[in-house]
Amino acid sequence: MAMNLIDVAEELEFVPKADLAAMIDNPNSRYPSFMVLSEIQRRTKMEKMFERARMQTPFLSEIQRRTKMEKNV
């Protein structure tokens, strides 16, 4: 049964990143190379966004310290 591109894209979301990298080197007829590459790029972008957000978020101890200071004021 032929799958539409949306179904293929959704399925690729659950493929391990190492398998996606292997598919780039050895193309698979089930997953078009451009979609595999697109999924790798999507994950890389999300990982970078998550890391930036994590770096901008104060650590729990800093939040606790600020809360204690506010209660003492």
Sequence and secondary structure as in RCSB ss.txt:
>XXXX:A:sequence
MAMNLIDVAEELEFVPKADLAAMIDNPNSRYPSFMVLSEIQRRTKMEKMFERARMQTPFLSEIQRRTKMEKNV
>XXXX:A:secstr
    HHHHHHHHTTS HHHHHHHHHS BTTB HHHHHHHHHHHHHHHHHHHHHHHHS  HHHHHHHHHHHHH 
